[in-house]
């Protein structure tokens, strides 16, 4: 199926809700769960989910959703996840991925990693400035979502919120030139995060996720808070 035909399938509102729900879950989703989320019956949801599989937008598999195995565990259910493939349409035709790959190859061969990071940091500041200042991590998550990072918040043992990103907007080029492009991505995010109170960006690569995370900098937030009131003087206790 051509890209334009696959993307056109998402014009159907039910199909689009199902696709967005499965994509947002970041893992396998059963038919009942997807149907409930989209507000339609299971049979209709199954029809649209299979249409999305046929278009290459979703992938299908089977798994026992009960978690049990062996005799009496029941038949495996059909489950869906977002396809790893990409779809895109441009009129007239453009090929920015090939151009990006050529530039990355040349930059890597010339050892221009530092220059690329400097340019990315400047671009990040520019992007942040265009949208106005962010008030904190919550607003910065909105910026990340608009840039296609698909942020997901999680907690940490230290109590600071950590935002991981399910999507890398530079995935194709990053796969070919990981040190160069992941370093560029980190610098871009650092530039975007400059001036956002109590937020910092660091590298934390995990399979299937963006190489960088954004997290609350609790010590910075504490430094910006008003000092606690002094303890009462013993001279005033009587």
C-alpha positions in Angstrom: 0.0 0.0 0.0 1.3 3.5 -0.9 2.0 5.9 2.0 -0.7 8.3 0.9 -3.3 5.4 1.0 -2.2 4.3 4.4 -2.3 7.8 5.9 -5.8 8.4 4.3 -7.1 5.5 6.4 -6.7 7.7 9.5 -9.4 10.1 8.2 -11.9 7.8 9.7 -12.4 9.1 13.3 -12.8 5.7 14.9 -9.8 4.3 13.1 -7.7 7.4 14.1 -8.8 7.1 17.8 -7.8 3.4 17.8 -4.4 4.2 16.2 -3.6 7.0 18.6 -4.6 4.9 21.6 -2.4 1.9 20.5 0.5 4.3 19.7 0.3 6.1 23.0 0.3 2.8 25.0 3.8 2.0 23.7 3.2 -1.8 23.9 0.7 -4.5 23.0 -3.0 -3.7 23.3 -5.9 -6.2 23.2 -9.1 -5.7 21.2 -11.3 -5.2 24.2 -9.1 -2.5 25.7 -8.8 -0.7 22.4 -12.6 -0.9 21.8 -13.3 0.6 25.3 -10.8 3.4 24.8 -12.4 4.3 21.4 -15.9 4.0 22.6 -17.0 1.4 20.1 -17.9 -2.3 20.1 -15.3 -5.0 20.0 -16.3 -6.3 16.5 -16.0 -2.8 15.0 -12.7 -2.2 16.8 -11.3 -5.5 15.5 -12.4 -4.5 11.9 -10.6 -1.1 12.1 -7.5 -2.5 13.9 -7.0 -5.1 11.2 -7.4 -2.4 8.5 -4.5 -0.5 10.2 -2.4 -3.7 10.3 -3.1 -4.2 6.5 -1.9 -0.6 5.9 1.3 -1.2 7.9 0.4 1.3 10.6 0.1 -1.4 13.3 1.6 -4.8 13.8 -0.5 -7.7 15.2 0.5 -10.7 17.3 -1.1 -13.0 19.9 -0.6 -13.3 23.6 -2.5 -14.7 26.6 -3.7 -11.5 28.3 -4.5 -13.4 31.5 -0.8 -14.1 32.1 -1.5 -17.8 32.7 0.0 -20.6 30.7 -0.6 -24.4 30.3 -3.9 -26.3 30.1 -6.9 -24.2 30.9 -5.2 -20.9 30.3 -7.4 -20.2 27.3 -6.5 -19.3 23.7 -4.1 -16.4 23.1 -5.8 -13.1 22.2 -4.9 -11.0 19.2 -2.9 -7.9 20.3 -1.7 -4.8 18.4 1.3 -2.5 18.7 2.4 0.5 16.6 4.5 -0.5 13.6 8.2 0.3 13.6 7.9 1.4 9.9 7.5 5.0 8.9 5.0 6.6 6.6 5.2 10.1 5.1 3.9 12.1 2.2 5.3 15.3 0.6 3.9 17.3 -2.3 6.0 17.9 -4.3 8.4 15.0 -3.4 11.2 15.8 -1.0 14.0 13.7 0.4 15.3 15.3 3.5 16.3 12.0 5.1 18.9 11.4 2.3 20.2 14.9 2.7 20.4 14.6 6.5 22.3 11.3 6.1 24.8 12.8 3.7 25.4 15.8 6.0 25.8 13.5 9.0 28.3 11.3 7.1 30.4 14.3 6.1 30.3 15.8 9.6 31.3 12.5 11.2 34.2 12.0 8.8 35.4 15.5 9.4 35.2 15.2 13.2 32.7 18.0 13.5 30.8 16.6 16.5 31.4 19.7 18.7 30.3 22.1 15.9 27.1 20.1 15.4 26.3 20.2 19.1 26.9 23.9 19.2 24.6 24.5 16.3 22.0 22.2 17.8 22.1 24.1 21.1 21.7 27.4 19.3 18.7 26.0 17.4 17.2 24.7 20.6 17.4 28.2 22.2 15.8 29.6 19.0 12.9 27.0 19.1 12.3 27.7 22.8 12.3 31.4 22.3 9.7 31.1 19.5 7.2 29.5 21.8 7.7 31.8 24.8 9.2 30.9 28.1 8.2 27.6 29.8 7.1 27.7 33.5 8.4 24.3 34.4 8.5 20.6 33.6 4.8 20.3 32.8 4.9 23.1 30.1 8.1 21.7 28.8 6.4 18.3 28.3 4.0 20.1 26.0 6.8 21.5 24.0 8.3 18.1 23.6 5.0 16.7 22.5 4.6 19.3 19.8 8.1 18.5 18.6 7.1 14.8 18.2 9.0 13.3 21.1 5.9 11.6 22.7 7.0 12.3 26.3 6.0 9.9 29.1 6.4 10.9 32.8 7.6 8.5 35.4 8.8 8.8 38.9 12.2 8.0 40.3 13.6 6.7 43.6 14.7 10.1 44.6 11.3 11.7 44.1 12.2 13.7 41.1 9.9 13.3 38.0 11.6 11.9 34.9 10.2 12.3 31.4 11.2 9.7 28.9 10.4 10.1 25.2 8.9 7.3 23.3 9.8 8.7 19.9 13.0 9.9 18.4 12.2 12.5 15.7 15.6 11.8 14.1 15.4 8.0 14.3 16.5 7.0 10.8 19.7 9.2 10.9 20.3 8.4 14.5 20.3 4.7 13.7 23.1 5.3 11.0 25.2 7.8 13.0 24.3 7.3 16.7 27.1 9.2 18.5 26.8 12.2 16.2 23.0 12.4 16.1 22.3 11.5 19.7 24.8 14.1 20.8 23.1 16.6 18.5 19.7 15.7 20.0 20.9 16.1 23.6 22.3 19.5 22.8 19.1 20.5 21.0 17.1 19.6 24.1 19.5 21.3 26.4 19.1 24.5 24.3 15.3 24.2 24.5 15.4 23.6 28.2 17.6 26.7 29.0 15.7 29.1 31.2 13.1 26.4 32.2 13.1 26.5 36.0 14.0 23.3 37.7 14.5 21.2 34.6 17.6 19.5 33.2 18.4 17.1 30.4 20.8 14.2 30.4 21.7 11.1 28.3 20.0 7.8 29.4 19.8 5.6 26.3 17.4 2.6 26.5 16.3 0.4 23.6 13.1 1.6 22.0 13.3 5.1 23.6 14.9 8.4 22.8 18.5 8.6 24.1 17.8 11.6 26.4 15.6 12.1 29.4 14.3 15.3 30.9 14.0 15.5 34.7 13.2 17.7 37.6 16.3 19.3 39.1 15.2 19.3 42.7 18.2 21.0 44.0 17.8 23.8 41.5 14.2 24.2 42.3 15.1 24.3 46.0 17.7 27.0 45.3 15.1 29.1 43.6 12.6 28.8 46.5 12.5 31.4 49.3 14.6 30.4 52.3 12.7 28.7 55.2 11.9 30.9 58.2 14.6 30.9 60.9 14.0 28.9 64.1 12.5 30.9 66.9 15.1 32.5 69.1 15.5 31.1 72.6 15.4 34.7 73.8 11.7 34.9 72.6 10.5 31.6 74.0 9.7 32.9 77.5 
